[in-house]
Amino acid sequence: MRKILLGTFLATAVIFITAGSGLDSGENKLISSLDAPKAQAEEIRGPAATLSPLQKEAISLKQNGLCYHKTTAGESWYYPKKHGFDVSDPVYELIAFEQEFDANGNAKYTDIVVPKEIDGIPVKDCNSFIDHYEIKSLRIKAAYSGWSEYSTQSDEEDIMFCRVCGCSNMEYYEMADDTDSLEWVDLMGCKSLKTIVIPKGMRTIESEAFKDCVNLKNIKFDKFTNLDYVGALKDLPWWMEKHTQKNGMVIYQKGLVDAEGEGSTIVIRRNRVKKVLADAFEYSLESTIRVEDEVEWSEYAFSDCEAKKIIFGKKVSKIPIGEWYSGHTKKIYCMTKKKIKWGWKKDGKYQGIDWNANGIKRDLYIHSEKFHAASVSKWRNCKDLTVHVPRKVMAKYRKYTKCKVVAL
């Protein structure tokens, strides 16, 4: 899809922009690669890697091959208060993993647990496990992840390659709580992975994220409805079949993944669906979608929706959809008499809705006589939209929007 390609491009751009500015997407402090101290003159990763003099000097604590640097929250993050810390609060950064071997050359540490805390001090997981093919399981109990100037690679390489890339014998993997996205590169080469635990901080699992995980059999979620986009799950026939309901819809832990059900009408009720994820209605051929209750919405829930008609019932007064991208839906009904709030809210301000219809003429029928100027005024790309409203509020819609306004 266009938005995924754009998202990947923009994400890459943001990565390099933030790296250049000294700040990564998790607000971890970075330094320019031109100034970054290199841990080793030649990059050797995996079990054969040894610690550089720089790393040895930085190590404050070593446990089970895990090497920690004790620092402060102010040194580790630009905005430590966003994570609940004062600048002077101590933090342990995991900066390296040094494997040990027995007399027969067998790796000593194959089941790794990165603790959440050490002596009450929080642990931050910093890139340490790339190409460690000897690892069988990796449990990151630490709530935070990021990068450190003492890492075995330069900052840019740390960002482009994930923590477990090349862990070809790893069968079990848990990520840090604040991990918010998963792409193919993040699990590249993890061909033995059987079980993965998706943390509560995860928002996006991009398509093909599990491409190399040919033995994956079990995916656990700390909180599924925190997710917005799960394209990679749609790539897994075994997962989709397992969670397909009798009506054909794919629902997991009250999260609607795919609404391609059977019949002419799809009905969304909160007793079965708490959140509608992005692309849930993608290419859905049902003629009508009825939303009876207030539910949570991912921004691109209606992307590529082919339903002819969408009806938001009398109980629905919040429509936090950011964009009506593509699709061929021509009629949208809002039956509530309550004041309707449109689009997302960011930093206390409504972002409105992008009615981008790609030349498709759409009709929006609003039955409420109440008007929410803060959100309606943010509507965009609505020249192909005709709004049918009660006469009482026609003047307001004409004042705040650029769409065609007619009497209901």
N, C-alpha and C positions, 0 to 999 in steps of 0.2 A: 504493500500500500504506500501511497505517496507520503502520508504522514510519518510512517515508520522510517522510510528512507531519509526524509527530512530530519526526523528526530535523531537518527544515527549521525547524520552529518553535523547537525547543530551540537549534539552532545560532544562529538569529537572537537568541534571548534571551541566549545566552552571549556573543554579540558585544557587545551593549549593556551587559551586566553587566561584562565585562572592560574595555570602553572606559571605563566609569565608574570603574573601580577603578585605572585607569592602566596597564593591562596587556592586550595583545591575546593571541589564541590562540597566537601564536608567541613569546610572552614579550618582545615588543618594547615599549619604554617609550612610553607615550602620556600626553597631558595632557588635561584637560577641555576640551571645545569652547568653554566659556565663557572659558577662559584662553588657548586656542590662538591663536598669532599668525596672522592671515590674510595670505596671500601677496598677495592682490589684493582691493580693495574689491568689485569685481564679478568673479564667476567667469568667466573666459574660458579655455577649454581648446582643445587642438588646435594646429595650426600657427600660428595667429594670436596665441597667448598670448605674453606678454612676462614677463620676470622682474620680480618686485617688489623694492623696496629691501631688504627683509628677506632675500630669496634671494641677491641680489647680494652682500650683506655676508657671507653664510654660505658662499659658494662658495670652495673651496680649490683646485679644479682643474677645468678644462674641456677636454674632448676630443671632437671630432666632434659638437658640440651637446649632449653629456652633461655635466651639471653635478654635481660631487661636493662634499660637505661632509666634511672630515676630522674624525673624532671618535675616541672610545675605545669599546672593547667594553662597558665599564661604563656608558657613557652610552647605548649603543644597545640593550642588553638588561639585564633585571633579573638574569638568571642566566647571565652569559657563559660560565661554566665548563661549562655543559651543551652549549655549542657548541664547546668546546675552547679557550676564550680566557681570559686573565687580564683583570681589569678595566682595566688600563692599556694593553692591546694596541691598536694603532691600527686603525681601520676607516674605509673610504670609503663614505659613504652617497650613493647616486644620488638627488638631491633634485629634479632638474628636467631637462627636455629642451627646449632652445631651437633651434627649426628656423631654418635660414638659406635664403635664396633667391637665385637668380642674376638676371641683368639682365632675363630674360624672365618672372620670377616663378615659376620652377620650383623645387621643394624640393630642397635640396642633399643631405639625408640621408634616404634612403628604405630602405636596408638597414642596420639597426641591430644592433650587437653590444655587449652589456654584458659587459665582461670579468669573469673570475673574480677576478683580482687586478690591482692596479696597483703596480708596484715591490715585489712580495711582500706587499702589504697587501690583505686580503680586501675584496671589494666587496659591499655590501648594496643590493639593488634596492628603492628606495622609490618608490611610485606616481608615474609621470611621463608615461605615454603615452596616457591617456584622450582619445578623440576625435581622435587624430592619424591622420586618414583618408589622409594622404599616405604613410604607412609601407607598404612592400611586404613586408618580412620583419623579424622581431624575434627575435634569439637572446639569451636571458638565460643567459650562462655563469656568472653569479654563483650561488654555492651558497645564498645567503640572501636572504630578502625580508622586507619589513615596511613600517612607516610612519614618517615623520619629521615633526617639528614644523615643518619648512620646506617641507612639501608644499604643492601649489597648492590643496588643499582642507582642510576641517576633518577631524578624526579620524573622526567618524561617517560622513561622506560617503566618505572613503577606504575604510572597511571595507565599506560597502554597494555600492560600485562597484569593479570590478576594474581591473587595469592596462591592459587592451586594449579595454575597452568602447568601441564607436564607431570602432574601427580597421577601417573598412568595406572598405578595399582591401588589407589585409594577407593575403598568401597563405601565409606560413610563420611558425610560432610555436613557440619553445622557451621553457619556463618554468624558473624557479629550482628547484634540486634540492629545496628544502624545501617546495615547494607540495604540500599534502596533500589538497586537495579541489577539485573543479571542479563548478560549477553553471551554470545557464543564464545568470545575470547576468554571470558571468565572461567569457563570449564573446558577449555581447549585441551585435548589429549587425555581427558578423564574417562577413558574407555571402560574402566572397571567399576565405575560408580554405580552402586545399587540403590542407595538411600541418600536423599538430600533433605535437609530441614530448612525451610524457607522462614526467615525471621520476621518478626512483627513490623520491622521498619521497611520491608520490601514493598515497592510500589509498582515496579515494572519488570516483567519477565519477557524479554524480546523474543520474537520468532527465531527459531533455530538455536536458542540458548542451550538446548540439550542435544545438539547435533552430534557431538562426539560421545555422548553418554549412551552407548548402544546396549548396555546392560541395566539401565535404570528401571527399577521395578516399583519404587516406593517414593512418594513425595509427601512430606509432612509440612503443614503450615501452622505457624504460631497463631496467626490471625488472618484468615483468608480475605476477609472483607476490607482489610487495609490496602489490598492490591487494587490497581486501576487497570492495568493492561497485562494480559496473560497469553500473548500470542504463541509462546512456546508450548503451552498445554494443548493448544489446538493442533500442534504438530504430532502429538502422541495419541494414536488411535486407541491404545489400551486404556489411557486415562479418560479420554472422552467417553468411550463406551461404558466404562465403569460407573460414571456419574450421569449417564443419560436417563432422564425420567420417562415414565410411560407415555407422556405426551410429546416426547422427542426433545424437550429442552434439557440443556446441561446445566445443572445447579449443584454447587458444592458449598456446604456450610452457609446456605442462604445467599450465596453470591451467584448471580446469573452470568454464566460464561457464554452460552450460546442459546439463542431463542428460536432456533430453526425447528419449531415443533410441527405437529400435524394439525391441520384444520385451517379455517379461514380467519380465526381470531386468536390472538395471544392476549391473555389476561395476566396482569402483574398485581399481586396482592402481597402485603407485608408479612402475612403468616407463612409465606413460602420464600419470598425474596426480600432480603434486607438491602442489597446493593446490586445495581446493574453495572457490569464492567464494560470497558471500552470494546466496541465492535460486537456487542452482544447481538445486535440485530443485523449484522453484516449479511447482505444479500438475502435476507429473510423474505420469503415470497408470500407470507400471510397478508391478507388484504387489510386487516385492522389490528392495531395494538391498543389495548385498553389498560390504562394505569389507574387502579382504583384507590391506592393508598400512597402516602408519602414514603418514598424510599430514597436511598442514597444513589447518586449517579456519578459515574466516571465522566470525564469531560467529553469523550468521544463515543458515548454510548450509542448514539444514533448514526454513526458514520456508515455510509453505504447502505443505509436502510432502504429497502424496496417496498415497504408497506405503503399502501395507497392512503391510509388514514391513521392518525394517532389521536387518541382521545384521553385527555387527562381528566379524571373524575372530579366530583364535587369536593373531595377531601384534599385534593392536591393544590397547594397554593405556592409551592416552591418549585421552580423549574431551573435547577442549577446546571444547565447544559451550556457548555462554552461555545460549541460550534455545530451547526447542522451541515456537515460536510458531505458532499456528494449525495447519493441516494436519489430516489424519485418520489418521495412522499410529497403529496400536493395539498393535503388538507390536515390541519392540526386544530383540535378543539380543546378549549379550556373551560370546563363546566362550572368551576367553583365561583361562588359569589364573594369570596374573600379577596383581599388585596394580593395580587400575584407578584412575587419577587423573582426576577429573571437573572439567570447567569450566576457566575461565581463571585465570591467575595474575597478580595485580597487586600491585606493591610487595612481592613475596615472599609474598603471601597468596592462597590459592585463593578464587575468587569463587563457586564452586558452579554449579549449573544451575537455571534456572527451568523447571520442568516444566509450565508453564501450558498446560493441555489444553483450556481453554474448555468444560469439562464432558464432554470425551471420556474414557472409561475406557481407561487404558493399562496394558499388562503389560510389565515389564522383567525379563528373564531373565539372571541373572548367574551364571556358572559358576566364578568364582574364590572360593577360600576365604580369600583375603587381603583385608584391609579397610583403606582409606585414610581415616581419620577426618577429617583436615584438609579434604578436599574433599567427602566425603559429608555432613558436618555443615552444609554451606552450601547443601544442596538447598532449593529454595523451591517453593511452590505444588504440592505433591505429594499432596494429599488424594485425587485421582482416579487415583493411580498405585499399582499392585500390584507389589511387588518379589518375584521368585522367586529365592531364594538357597539355597546349601548350609546345612544345619542348623547347621553349626559357627559360622556368622556371623549367624544370625537375630537373636540377642539384640542384637548391635551395631547392626544396621540399625534395630531397634526403638528403641534408645536414642537414636540420632543423627538419625532422620528421623521425619516425621509421616505417612508413607505406610503402606499395608497391607503387611505382610511375611508371606510364606508359604514353606514348604519347596519347594525345587526338585524 
